[in-house]
Structures are given as structure tokens and as C-alpha cells.
Amino acid sequence: MDSHRDLIVAELGGIGSATAVSGGGYAFDPDTIRRVSDSFATKANTPGASYVAYGQRNMAICPREAQRCQDALDTYLGVEDRTVVDIGSTPAL
């Protein structure tokens, strides 16, 4: 790959086979357009699939962490409730 153009051609599935037309545009044949669209879809699906997997992992983690927080709160409140009971049952001086 000697140039940025070569890299782009490789990444976009042969877009470099388009021919330049007057006015600074390009002309594509139907097969080239399909290859380019397929290439874009492939490149976009990779990070998309990664994001979906990330979301699925967090769907499992979040409820578990929420339960741990609730368990900690329940434990804390249980200790506090016992302390209030203990203080209330202490004989006055």
C-alpha cells in the first residue's frame, strides 16, 4: 500500500475501480456500488456487534450490583435497628 488511495480502495472493497467523469465526479457500475455498500455494512457491523455484547453484559451486571447495594442497605439498617433497640432497653442511670 503505497498511498492513502490504496488503503481506501482496500478498506472500501474496490471503490478505486470507479472511473472519473468530467465535473470532478465518479461513475460506478452496479457491482462496484454493491461491493462498496457491503464493505460499509461489514465495517459498521463490527463495532455494532461489540456494542450489543457490551449492553448484554451490563444487563446481567446491573441487577446484580443493584441487589448488592440493597443487601448492604438492609444489613446497615438491620444493625441500626438493633442499636436503637439496644439503646432503648438500656436502664436509665
Secondary structure, 3 states (H helix, E strand, C coil): CCCHHHHHHHHCCCHHHCEECCCCCEECCHHHHHHHHHHHHHHHHHHHHHHHHHHHHHHHHHHHHHHHHHHHHHHHHHHHHHHHHHHHCCCCC
